[in-house]
């Protein structure tokens, strides 16, 4: 497995993450040397790293350096990753540390003050980058948690979030379940999603 394709970060609007594989599946295949799985991980999570670099106001060259470092570190740590579902949180933490490393190399003692400014300055670009970061993290976590639901749970949640909303009577007819069981089942499946490691890692972060 190599990180050769990780040299250049891809801005969020240029990615098209594959939704058919869970991160658990991709990590397992990547550990076995599957280059397609590795490339899919990069494609899926490059927007997350890009957003963090934008938040820290890194130029393109420095952002590429951060991305390369993050993916190389993942190559070293992939076999030790105990919970693949927590990968987005690991990538985010590692990217932030690498951004600070770059800032320290270019600004020296001023980097710590610069880091505080980045965290608190109400700048429009930082706000957009933060939105991209949160969207990427939340989307990945929700997808992982949803994919772990049983088939009937996926069907129920999908119908409950349909647009336009479906009446409970229609959901009951489609799934063949009593109307009174929809609410309790909804709560049970949502609780299951909240306990998923990917969601828990995002909440804790």
C-alpha positions as CSV (number, residue, x, y, z in Angstrom):
1,X,0.0,0.0,0.0
2,X,1.3,3.4,-0.9
3,X,0.3,7.0,-0.4
4,X,1.4,8.2,-3.7
5,X,-2.0,9.5,-4.7
6,X,-2.3,11.5,-1.5
7,X,0.2,14.2,-2.5
8,X,-2.5,16.7,-3.5
9,X,-5.5,17.6,-1.5
10,X,-8.8,17.8,-3.4
11,X,-11.1,20.7,-2.5
12,X,-14.5,19.6,-1.2
13,X,-16.4,20.6,-4.3
14,X,-14.2,18.4,-6.5
15,X,-14.8,15.1,-4.7
16,X,-17.5,12.5,-5.2
17,X,-17.2,10.1,-2.3
18,X,-18.2,6.5,-3.0
19,X,-21.2,5.7,-0.8
20,X,-21.3,1.9,-1.4
21,X,-18.5,0.9,1.0
22,X,-18.4,1.6,4.8
23,X,-15.2,2.9,6.3
24,X,-14.8,-0.4,8.1
25,X,-14.8,-2.3,4.8
26,X,-12.4,0.2,3.2
27,X,-10.0,0.1,6.1
28,X,-10.0,-3.7,6.2
29,X,-9.3,-3.9,2.5
30,X,-6.7,-1.2,2.7
31,X,-4.9,-3.2,5.4
32,X,-4.8,-6.1,3.0
33,X,-3.1,-3.9,0.4
34,X,-6.1,-3.1,-1.8
35,X,-5.1,0.1,-3.6
36,X,-8.7,0.8,-4.7
37,X,-9.8,0.9,-1.1
38,X,-6.9,3.2,-0.2
39,X,-7.8,5.5,-3.0
40,X,-11.4,5.5,-1.9
41,X,-10.4,6.5,1.6
42,X,-8.4,9.4,0.2
43,X,-11.3,10.5,-2.0
44,X,-13.8,10.3,0.8
45,X,-11.8,12.1,3.5
46,X,-9.6,14.5,1.5
47,X,-12.4,17.2,1.9
48,X,-12.1,16.9,5.7
49,X,-8.3,17.5,5.6
50,X,-8.7,20.3,3.1
51,X,-11.3,22.1,5.3
52,X,-9.0,22.0,8.3
53,X,-6.1,23.4,6.2
54,X,-8.4,26.2,5.0
55,X,-9.4,26.9,8.5
56,X,-5.8,27.4,9.4
57,X,-5.3,29.6,6.4
58,X,-2.6,27.5,4.8
59,X,-1.6,28.1,1.2
60,X,-1.9,25.3,-1.4
61,X,1.7,24.1,-1.0
62,X,1.5,23.9,2.8
63,X,-2.0,22.3,2.6
64,X,-0.5,19.7,0.2
65,X,2.3,19.1,2.7
66,X,-0.2,18.6,5.5
67,X,-2.2,16.2,3.4
68,X,0.8,14.2,2.5
69,X,1.9,14.0,6.1
70,X,-1.5,12.9,7.3
71,X,-1.9,10.1,4.8
72,X,1.7,8.9,5.4
73,X,1.0,8.8,9.1
74,X,-2.2,6.8,8.4
75,X,-0.1,4.3,6.4
76,X,2.0,3.7,9.5
77,X,-1.0,3.6,11.9
78,X,-3.5,1.7,9.8
79,X,-2.7,-1.7,11.2
80,X,-3.0,-0.3,14.8
81,X,-6.4,1.5,14.2
82,X,-8.6,-0.3,16.7
83,X,-11.9,1.3,15.6
84,X,-12.1,2.0,11.9
85,X,-15.3,3.9,12.4
86,X,-13.4,6.6,14.4
87,X,-11.1,7.2,11.4
88,X,-12.6,10.7,10.5
89,X,-11.9,11.9,14.1
90,X,-8.3,10.5,13.9
91,X,-7.8,12.2,10.5
92,X,-9.1,15.5,11.8
93,X,-6.9,15.5,14.9
94,X,-3.8,14.5,12.9
95,X,-4.5,17.2,10.3
96,X,-4.9,19.9,13.0
97,X,-1.5,18.9,14.6
98,X,0.1,18.9,11.2
99,X,-1.3,22.4,10.4
100,X,0.2,23.6,13.7
101,X,3.5,22.0,12.8
102,X,3.6,23.9,9.5
103,X,2.6,27.2,11.3
104,X,5.4,26.7,13.9
105,X,7.9,26.1,11.1
106,X,7.0,29.3,9.3
107,X,6.1,31.6,12.2
108,X,8.0,30.2,15.2
109,X,6.8,31.5,18.6
110,X,4.0,33.4,16.9
111,X,2.3,30.2,15.8
112,X,0.6,29.7,19.1
113,X,-1.0,33.1,19.0
114,X,-1.9,32.6,15.4
115,X,-3.6,29.3,16.3
116,X,-5.7,31.1,18.8
117,X,-6.6,33.8,16.2
118,X,-7.6,31.1,13.8
119,X,-9.9,29.5,16.3
120,X,-11.7,32.7,17.3
121,X,-11.6,35.1,14.4
122,X,-15.1,35.6,12.9
123,X,-13.8,35.4,9.3
124,X,-16.1,34.5,6.5
125,X,-13.6,32.1,4.9
126,X,-13.0,30.4,8.2
127,X,-16.8,30.0,8.7
128,X,-17.1,28.4,5.3
129,X,-14.2,26.0,5.9
130,X,-15.7,25.1,9.3
131,X,-19.0,24.3,7.6
132,X,-17.2,22.1,5.2
133,X,-15.4,20.3,7.9
134,X,-18.5,19.7,10.0
135,X,-20.5,18.6,6.9
136,X,-17.8,16.1,5.9
137,X,-17.5,14.7,9.5
138,X,-21.2,14.5,10.1
139,X,-21.9,12.9,6.7
140,X,-19.3,10.2,7.2
141,X,-20.4,9.5,10.7
142,X,-24.1,9.3,9.9
143,X,-23.5,7.1,6.9
144,X,-21.5,4.7,9.0
145,X,-24.1,4.5,11.7
146,X,-27.0,4.2,9.2
147,X,-25.2,1.4,7.4
148,X,-25.0,-0.6,10.6
149,X,-28.8,-0.6,11.2
150,X,-30.7,-3.8,10.3
151,X,-32.7,-3.7,7.0
152,X,-36.0,-2.9,8.7
153,X,-34.3,-0.1,10.6
154,X,-32.9,1.4,7.4
155,X,-36.3,1.3,5.8
156,X,-38.0,3.0,8.7
157,X,-35.5,5.8,9.1
158,X,-35.5,6.3,5.3
159,X,-39.3,6.7,5.3
160,X,-39.3,9.0,8.3
161,X,-36.8,11.4,6.7
162,X,-38.5,11.4,3.3
163,X,-39.2,14.7,1.6
164,X,-42.1,15.5,1.6
165,X,-42.8,13.8,5.0
166,X,-44.9,10.7,4.9
167,X,-47.9,10.3,7.3
168,X,-47.4,7.5,9.9
169,X,-50.4,5.7,8.3
170,X,-48.5,5.5,5.0
171,X,-45.3,4.3,6.7
172,X,-47.4,1.7,8.6
173,X,-48.9,0.4,5.4
174,X,-45.6,0.3,3.5
175,X,-43.7,-1.6,6.3
176,X,-46.6,-3.6,7.6
177,X,-46.2,-2.5,11.2
178,X,-48.7,-0.9,13.6
179,X,-48.7,2.9,13.7
180,X,-48.1,2.8,17.4
181,X,-44.8,1.0,17.0
182,X,-43.3,3.6,14.7
183,X,-42.4,6.0,17.4
184,X,-40.7,3.5,19.8
185,X,-38.9,1.8,16.9
186,X,-37.7,5.2,15.7
187,X,-36.3,6.0,19.1
188,X,-34.6,2.7,19.4
189,X,-32.9,2.9,16.0
190,X,-31.8,6.5,16.6
191,X,-30.3,5.5,20.0
192,X,-28.5,2.7,18.2
193,X,-27.0,5.3,15.7
194,X,-26.0,7.6,18.6
195,X,-24.0,4.8,20.2
196,X,-22.2,3.9,17.0
197,X,-18.4,4.6,17.4
198,X,-18.4,7.1,14.5
199,X,-21.1,9.2,16.0
200,X,-19.7,8.9,19.5
201,X,-16.3,10.0,18.3
202,X,-17.7,13.0,16.6
203,X,-19.7,14.0,19.7
204,X,-16.7,13.6,22.0
205,X,-14.6,15.6,19.6
